[in-house]
Amino acid sequence: MMSPQSLTSLPTWQSLESRATTMDLPDNHLKHLLTDPDRLRHFSIDAAGLFYDFSRQRINREIFNLLMALAQQRQIKAKFKEMTRGAHLNLTEDRAVLHTATRKFAPGPVMDQGEDVMPDIVRIRDDIRKFADGVHSGQIRAEKGSMFKDIVVIGIGGSYLGTEFVSTALSGLADKGISLHFLSNVDIDNFGNIASRILPETTLWVIISKSYTTTETNANANQAYEYLKQHNLDPRKHVITVTSKGSPGDDLSNPMLATFHMFDYIGGRFSVTSAVGGVPLSLYLGYDRFERFLKGAEEMDIHAETAPESENIPLIAALISVWNNNFLNYPACGLIPYSSPLSKLAPHIQQLSMESNGKSVTTGGQPVGVDCGNIVFGEPGTNAQHSFFQLAHQGRAFPIDFIGVQKPHYTKFPATYKGVTNHQELWANLIAQPQALALGSQHQNPARSFPGNRPSSTIVISELSPENIGRLLAFYEAKTVFEAFVWDINPFDQFGVELGKVMATDIRKQMAEKNKNPGYQFDVPDPIQRYYLETLF
Amino acid sequence: MMSPQSLTSLPTWQSLESRATTMDLPDNHLKHLLTDPDRLRHFSIDAAGLFYDFSRQRINREIFNLLMALAQQRQIKAKFKEMTRGAHLNLTEDRAVLHTATRKFAPGPVMDQGEDVMPDIVRIRDDIRKFADGVHSGQIRAEKGSMFKDIVVIGIGGSYLGTEFVSTALSGLADKGISLHFLSNVDIDNFGNIASRILPETTLWVIISKSYTTTETNANANQAYEYLKQHNLDPRKHVITVTSKGSPGDDLSNPMLATFHMFDYIGGRFSVTSAVGGVPLSLYLGYDRFERFLKGAEEMDIHAETAPESENIPLIAALISVWNNNFLNYPACGLIPYSSPLSKLAPHIQQLSMESNGKSVTTGGQPVGVDCGNIVFGEPGTNAQHSFFQLAHQGRAFPIDFIGVQKPHYTKFPATYKGVTNHQELWANLIAQPQALALGSQHQNPARSFPGNRPSSTIVISELSPENIGRLLAFYEAKTVFEAFVWDINPFDQFGVELGKVMATDIRKQMAEKNKNPGYQFDVPDPIQRYYLETLF
């Protein structure tokens, strides 16, 4: 691997730093930049099914060119290509990173350690199709002969957030008579709430865990097994698993109704196009729609890999994110889709971005020297306008990704109010907000003044189709890895979650001991932890 | 009103600034502060039904005393008392701020402009009780004679976020056979999705808008009227309103099944204990549970008003928030309840905090001089651990409020895994995470090192009872206003949302014109806005 020059010592980086100070001058306020009638043409791209408008970012042509030069110097497109070809870019875990292969339909092999991964991927897609078709046709039925009506996905983090996003986005297309529930939290109230809404006889449990050692998932799987037992149902007829080959969830001596494999070259937060998303989404929406979703993602992957830097949507978005993070010093970013079905986009991208890039050391183990990653949060517009946009307009500034959908899913409610349909009203707000944030407005009453100069991008898709949701997903995935490649961090590991796990294990052992022996005195050095243990027992 | 000395020129403020720099010294790392065996005793309070542990905040006794001195100098408790007595602390709108009166059961009047507001409040509580009892008993029925089974709340921002939080938190108690739906977004897909899940004959629509001029709410109310008309149902039998006396929603010539009043002394984001929350929550949970919820909130109000500064939970939380915001420079705060039913706490507090305190000028119209408010976001734990906690541990630091519930709602699933119940596993994580964040851990591999020194508080309630949810709500409300009183900003207005509304009105007019006349050429000076308008038509 190349050992890149320290990021902050690059002349391009230093040029950007000096440009950043000039962007705070009054002349560079967005209200002035936006007077250029060609600004949208210069700072927008229509490609791979997405319209990406970055005209309200606090950049000019010179800064844009410097950002593109930085992308070239950090060879981030080359790294992306290496990634799709099976390079072990997950260095700390010595793994390939091949979520792109899971949605590859273009011919040709993808090699990992001398083996083509595509035959496995194609076979699993085929297995998913057959299984989902079997459930939908009634060929595969519950133990007592009924059709399956409820799917409970047991999985946490990357094993459900992406699926939750996609299934919510496409819920209008869910015509298979199947409801989807997510049992992610080890909180028994998550289990209890789902149990109150399903019938045991018509429920299929989908246990998703790469290692099959995730405590939360195993504890919930255990509850599901108990529940099946209490209802005299056989897990072999009501449970399927998505897991690594040979994991405890892929044990021939403990067979399931079906098992679908995932591989160590697919990280949890990048796994929604693998069997992790494929199994529940195909059951919920039908396999054909899942495949259309994959094809949209593939189109964006190809764009990310092949489009020149200055026409490359996720690459530009990544460089703007670095610019906002490290030069303009915005610590957070809002994701505001003007579409209710996209309500779970922010929680998914929150994980994707914050778990991937919430790091502080480079791939070489050196401090990065700048803050990586940022806080990603969001709610759909116009709801967000009536919630936290007060702060966006007059408090601490943060950049926003606005997301618009040209056509709504529901078209049979044509009533108008003030001369426009609800969908038009939604768009009136989506068109107004980025401009209000950018321009601001002066008022003699300081409480009614708006400083403006608050940056945003606007991303538009034509409709809530499976292809477009695949494109949107792959856009954010590519953006996330491009950012990491600029910073030279590894976006594919998550050692930051280990310490808490180790400490929880110690606490759990104390609890287990106390459960066995009520007279047990907790042996915990920290008095605060001991206090909590004692109040619980 | 007093005209306080500029905040940053106060000697106490300046002392805090100098202490803040010392807190960055290695000796003041939390791992050292936490070796004091009495730290929890010194830095925790058990009062008003809440246990509040701030032992893992980056403070020491001296800083705590300075923060308490700041609270005294800013007279924030006196201001809180003035607020509950009807002072017009919403200066820009010249209004009293009396959400505390809506949960007052203690005897005595509350005067606003020479009139006692309590008789109206008591009467409305009584009206809500009668109406909810009537619906539950079947005395009040839908037009065709069926019981009401679905309630659709039409309202946005403060007209639904608090109700969504409380109803989700107490959903385990919802035994009235009624489902609650929130139609907040003007997005027609929000309406369409709800319409696909209800039966028109058994649905009651609750339209909530103080002014009855909120565009989103009126557009959705309009859709509901059309929907009723299509199904040959009379709005007078299927619609109720919560609105100001004499608003367009309280029009005797257009009578509803019922109308409940709200008052200008109750702001949207503080309104969940008024009829705004009272009507839907009483229908969903029964009026008695709503009243228990009010009584919990009242208990916290009394605590906030009467407890000495150094024993006052919301006051201390507010001062710590200011400390983290302005002295330790954390721009965001995470809210992580280890309880699935509290999943809507963060979206509600996000609005409450960011809309109240996302300001930049004082009540006197001067710049505050420091950043006010911060970004509030969160998801339930342990889910959050598998989502964005990587960044919390190894990326940009942000303080966290951990929230624990001693007893889960569901107690009939006793299966254990690794020797502990699911609820114990949840608590093992809740006990481990704050400590892992605080202590950190060194490793020879920098990618596996944890800097630690990341602050958090832990708030514990005994169970998901109506009283406790009331206490938790009132805690965050009081914390929010105490913060504002330190900064001397007005937390009760929201002029920051006006500019976007004005701009949306201009865009809407263009759209309405185009709807009337397809040949109309858009008359919008901004080329970017024109582009979006043209692509939509």
Contacts between the chains, C-beta under 8 A, distances in Angstrom:
chain1	res1	chain2	res2	distance
A	34	B	526	7.3
A	34	B	528	7.3
A	37	B	527	5.3
A	39	B	527	7.7
A	39	B	528	7.2
A	40	B	527	6.1
A	40	B	528	4.8
A	40	B	531	5.8
A	53	B	528	7.3
A	55	B	528	5.8
A	56	B	528	7.7
A	92	B	447	5.5
A	156	B	382	7.0
A	156	B	383	6.4
A	156	B	386	4.6
A	157	B	383	7.4
A	157	B	385	7.9
A	157	B	386	2.8
A	157	B	387	5.8
A	158	B	386	7.3
A	161	B	387	6.6
A	171	B	193	7.1
A	172	B	189	7.2
A	172	B	192	7.4
A	172	B	193	7.4
A	184	B	383	5.4
A	184	B	386	7.9
A	185	B	340	5.0
A	185	B	380	5.9
A	185	B	381	7.9
A	185	B	382	6.1
A	185	B	383	5.3
A	185	B	426	7.6
A	186	B	382	5.5
A	186	B	422	5.2
A	186	B	425	4.9
A	186	B	426	5.2
A	186	B	429	7.5
A	187	B	338	6.9
A	187	B	339	6.0
A	187	B	340	4.6
A	187	B	380	7.1
A	187	B	382	7.7
A	187	B	408	6.9
A	187	B	422	6.8
A	187	B	423	7.3
A	187	B	426	5.1
A	188	B	408	4.9
A	188	B	410	5.3
A	188	B	413	5.5
A	188	B	421	7.0
A	188	B	422	4.2
A	188	B	423	5.0
A	188	B	426	7.6
A	189	B	172	7.2
A	189	B	339	6.4
A	189	B	340	4.8
A	189	B	341	5.5
A	189	B	408	5.1
A	189	B	409	5.1
A	189	B	410	5.5
A	189	B	464	7.8
A	190	B	340	4.2
A	191	B	410	7.0
A	191	B	413	6.1
A	191	B	422	6.7
A	192	B	172	7.4
A	192	B	408	7.5
A	192	B	409	6.6
A	192	B	410	2.8
A	192	B	412	7.7
A	192	B	413	6.4
A	193	B	171	7.1
A	193	B	172	7.4
A	193	B	340	6.7
A	193	B	341	7.5
A	193	B	410	7.6
A	195	B	410	7.8
A	195	B	413	7.6
A	215	B	417	7.4
A	215	B	418	7.0
A	215	B	425	6.5
A	216	B	382	5.7
A	216	B	386	7.6
A	216	B	425	7.3
A	218	B	417	5.9
A	219	B	417	4.0
A	219	B	418	7.7
A	219	B	422	5.3
A	219	B	425	5.5
A	220	B	422	7.3
A	222	B	415	5.5
A	222	B	416	7.9
A	222	B	417	4.6
A	223	B	413	5.7
A	223	B	415	5.3
A	223	B	422	6.5
A	225	B	415	7.9
A	226	B	413	7.2
A	226	B	415	4.2
A	227	B	413	7.6
A	268	B	386	7.9
A	331	B	331	4.7
A	331	B	332	6.7
A	331	B	396	6.1
A	332	B	331	6.7
A	332	B	332	5.8
A	332	B	375	5.1
A	338	B	187	6.9
A	339	B	187	6.0
A	339	B	189	6.4
A	340	B	185	5.0
A	340	B	187	4.6
A	340	B	189	4.8
A	340	B	190	4.2
A	340	B	193	6.7
A	341	B	189	5.4
A	341	B	193	7.5
A	347	B	379	6.5
A	347	B	387	7.2
A	350	B	377	7.9
A	350	B	379	7.8
A	350	B	387	6.2
A	350	B	388	5.4
A	351	B	386	7.6
A	351	B	387	3.9
A	351	B	388	6.2
A	354	B	387	7.1
A	354	B	388	3.7
A	354	B	390	6.4
A	354	B	391	4.1
A	354	B	395	7.1
A	355	B	387	6.5
A	355	B	388	6.4
A	355	B	389	8.0
A	355	B	390	4.3
A	355	B	391	7.1
A	356	B	390	8.0
A	357	B	391	7.6
A	357	B	395	7.3
A	358	B	388	7.0
A	358	B	390	4.5
A	358	B	391	2.5
A	358	B	392	7.4
A	358	B	393	7.8
A	358	B	394	6.1
A	358	B	395	3.0
A	358	B	396	7.2
A	359	B	390	7.7
A	359	B	394	5.8
A	359	B	395	6.1
A	359	B	447	7.8
A	360	B	394	5.6
A	360	B	395	6.5
A	360	B	451	7.6
A	361	B	446	4.4
A	361	B	447	5.4
A	361	B	449	7.9
A	365	B	445	7.1
A	365	B	446	4.6
A	365	B	447	6.5
A	366	B	446	7.5
A	367	B	446	7.6
A	371	B	395	7.4
A	371	B	396	5.4
A	372	B	395	6.1
A	373	B	391	5.3
A	373	B	395	4.7
A	373	B	396	6.7
A	374	B	396	6.8
A	375	B	332	5.1
A	375	B	375	6.4
A	375	B	377	6.7
A	375	B	388	7.8
A	375	B	391	7.3
A	375	B	396	6.9
A	375	B	398	6.7
A	376	B	388	7.7
A	377	B	350	8.0
A	377	B	375	6.7
A	377	B	377	3.8
A	379	B	347	6.5
A	379	B	350	7.8
A	380	B	185	5.9
A	380	B	187	7.1
A	381	B	185	7.9
A	382	B	156	7.1
A	382	B	185	6.1
A	382	B	186	5.5
A	382	B	187	7.7
A	382	B	216	5.7
A	383	B	156	6.4
A	383	B	157	7.4
A	383	B	184	5.4
A	383	B	185	5.3
A	385	B	157	8.0
A	385	B	497	6.2
A	385	B	500	6.2
A	386	B	156	4.7
A	386	B	157	2.8
A	386	B	158	7.3
A	386	B	184	7.9
A	386	B	216	7.6
A	386	B	268	7.9
A	386	B	351	7.6
A	386	B	497	7.2
A	387	B	157	5.8
A	387	B	161	6.6
A	387	B	347	7.2
A	387	B	350	6.1
A	387	B	351	4.0
A	387	B	354	7.1
A	387	B	355	6.5
A	388	B	350	5.4
A	388	B	351	6.1
A	388	B	354	3.7
A	388	B	355	6.3
A	388	B	358	7.0
A	388	B	375	7.8
A	388	B	376	7.7
A	389	B	355	8.0
A	389	B	496	7.0
A	389	B	497	5.9
A	389	B	500	6.9
A	390	B	354	6.4
A	390	B	355	4.3
A	390	B	356	8.0
A	390	B	358	4.5
A	390	B	359	7.6
A	390	B	494	4.9
A	390	B	496	4.0
A	390	B	497	5.8
A	391	B	354	4.2
A	391	B	355	7.1
A	391	B	357	7.6
A	391	B	358	2.5
A	391	B	373	5.3
A	391	B	375	7.3
A	391	B	496	7.4
A	392	B	358	7.4
A	392	B	496	7.7
A	393	B	358	7.8
A	393	B	496	3.9
A	393	B	497	6.9
A	393	B	499	6.5
A	393	B	500	7.1
A	394	B	358	6.1
A	394	B	359	5.8
A	394	B	360	5.6
A	394	B	495	7.3
A	394	B	496	3.7
A	395	B	354	7.1
A	395	B	357	7.3
A	395	B	358	3.1
A	395	B	359	6.1
A	395	B	360	6.5
A	395	B	371	7.4
A	395	B	372	6.1
A	395	B	373	4.7
A	395	B	496	7.4
A	396	B	331	6.0
A	396	B	358	7.2
A	396	B	371	5.3
A	396	B	373	6.6
A	396	B	374	6.7
A	396	B	375	6.9
A	398	B	375	6.7
A	404	B	532	7.9
A	406	B	535	7.0
A	406	B	536	6.6
A	408	B	187	6.9
A	408	B	188	4.9
A	408	B	189	5.1
A	408	B	192	7.5
A	409	B	189	5.1
A	409	B	192	6.5
A	410	B	188	5.3
A	410	B	189	5.5
A	410	B	191	7.0
A	410	B	192	2.7
A	410	B	193	7.6
A	410	B	195	7.8
A	412	B	192	7.7
A	413	B	188	5.5
A	413	B	191	6.1
A	413	B	192	6.4
A	413	B	195	7.6
A	413	B	223	5.7
A	413	B	226	7.2
A	413	B	227	7.6
A	415	B	222	5.5
A	415	B	223	5.3
A	415	B	225	7.9
A	415	B	226	4.2
A	416	B	222	7.8
A	416	B	515	7.3
A	417	B	215	7.4
A	417	B	218	5.9
A	417	B	219	4.0
A	417	B	222	4.6
A	418	B	215	7.0
A	418	B	219	7.7
A	418	B	508	6.0
A	418	B	512	6.4
A	419	B	508	7.3
A	419	B	509	7.8
A	419	B	511	7.2
A	419	B	512	2.8
A	419	B	513	7.8
A	419	B	515	5.9
A	419	B	516	7.0
A	420	B	508	5.5
A	420	B	511	4.8
A	420	B	512	5.4
A	420	B	515	6.5
A	421	B	188	7.0
A	422	B	186	5.2
A	422	B	187	6.8
A	422	B	188	4.2
A	422	B	191	6.7
A	422	B	219	5.2
A	422	B	220	7.3
A	422	B	223	6.5
A	423	B	187	7.3
A	423	B	188	5.1
A	424	B	508	7.4
A	424	B	511	4.9
A	424	B	515	7.7
A	424	B	536	7.4
A	425	B	186	4.9
A	425	B	215	6.5
A	425	B	216	7.3
A	425	B	219	5.5
A	425	B	504	8.0
A	425	B	508	6.5
A	426	B	185	7.6
A	426	B	186	5.2
A	426	B	187	5.1
A	426	B	188	7.6
A	427	B	507	7.9
A	427	B	511	7.7
A	427	B	532	7.3
A	427	B	536	5.8
A	428	B	504	4.6
A	428	B	505	7.9
A	428	B	507	4.1
A	428	B	508	4.3
A	428	B	511	6.1
A	429	B	186	7.5
A	429	B	500	7.0
A	429	B	504	4.8
A	430	B	532	7.8
A	431	B	504	7.6
A	431	B	507	5.0
A	431	B	529	5.3
A	431	B	532	4.9
A	431	B	533	6.8
A	432	B	500	5.3
A	432	B	501	7.9
A	432	B	503	3.6
A	432	B	504	3.9
A	432	B	506	7.5
A	432	B	507	5.4
A	432	B	529	7.9
A	433	B	500	4.9
A	433	B	503	7.7
A	433	B	504	7.7
A	435	B	503	5.9
A	435	B	526	6.3
A	435	B	528	7.2
A	435	B	529	6.1
A	436	B	499	4.4
A	436	B	500	4.2
A	436	B	502	8.0
A	436	B	503	5.0
A	437	B	500	7.8
A	440	B	499	7.5
A	441	B	499	5.4
A	445	B	365	7.1
A	446	B	361	4.4
A	446	B	365	4.6
A	446	B	366	7.5
A	446	B	367	7.7
A	447	B	92	5.5
A	447	B	359	7.8
A	447	B	361	5.4
A	447	B	365	6.5
A	447	B	490	7.3
A	447	B	493	7.0
A	447	B	495	5.4
A	448	B	495	4.9
A	448	B	498	7.0
A	449	B	361	7.9
A	450	B	496	7.2
A	450	B	499	5.1
A	451	B	360	7.6
A	458	B	532	7.9
A	460	B	535	7.7
A	464	B	189	7.8
A	490	B	447	7.3
A	493	B	447	7.0
A	494	B	390	4.8
A	495	B	394	7.3
A	495	B	447	5.4
A	495	B	448	4.9
A	496	B	389	7.0
A	496	B	390	4.0
A	496	B	391	7.3
A	496	B	392	7.7
A	496	B	393	3.9
A	496	B	394	3.7
A	496	B	395	7.4
A	496	B	450	7.2
A	497	B	385	6.2
A	497	B	386	7.2
A	497	B	389	5.9
A	497	B	390	5.7
A	497	B	393	7.0
A	498	B	448	7.0
A	499	B	393	6.5
A	499	B	436	4.4
A	499	B	440	7.5
A	499	B	441	5.4
A	499	B	450	5.1
A	500	B	385	6.2
A	500	B	389	6.9
A	500	B	393	7.1
A	500	B	429	7.0
A	500	B	432	5.3
A	500	B	433	4.9
A	500	B	436	4.2
A	500	B	437	7.8
A	501	B	432	7.9
A	502	B	436	8.0
A	503	B	431	8.0
A	503	B	432	3.6
A	503	B	433	7.7
A	503	B	435	6.0
A	503	B	436	5.0
A	504	B	425	7.9
A	504	B	428	4.6
A	504	B	429	4.8
A	504	B	431	7.6
A	504	B	432	4.0
A	504	B	433	7.7
A	505	B	428	7.9
A	506	B	432	7.5
A	507	B	427	7.8
A	507	B	428	4.1
A	507	B	431	5.0
A	507	B	432	5.4
A	508	B	418	6.1
A	508	B	419	7.3
A	508	B	420	5.5
A	508	B	424	7.3
A	508	B	425	6.5
A	508	B	428	4.3
A	509	B	419	7.8
A	511	B	419	7.3
A	511	B	420	4.8
A	511	B	424	4.8
A	511	B	427	7.7
A	511	B	428	6.1
A	512	B	418	6.4
A	512	B	419	2.8
A	512	B	420	5.3
A	513	B	419	7.8
A	515	B	416	7.3
A	515	B	419	5.9
A	515	B	420	6.5
A	515	B	424	7.6
A	516	B	419	7.1
A	526	B	34	7.3
A	526	B	435	6.3
A	527	B	37	5.3
A	527	B	39	7.7
A	527	B	40	6.1
A	528	B	34	7.3
A	528	B	39	7.2
A	528	B	40	4.8
A	528	B	53	7.3
A	528	B	55	5.8
A	528	B	56	7.7
A	528	B	435	7.2
A	529	B	431	5.3
A	529	B	432	7.9
A	529	B	435	6.1
A	531	B	40	5.8
A	532	B	404	7.9
A	532	B	427	7.3
A	532	B	430	7.7
A	532	B	431	4.9
A	532	B	458	7.9
A	533	B	431	6.8
A	535	B	406	7.0
A	535	B	460	7.7
A	536	B	406	6.6
A	536	B	424	7.4
A	536	B	427	5.8
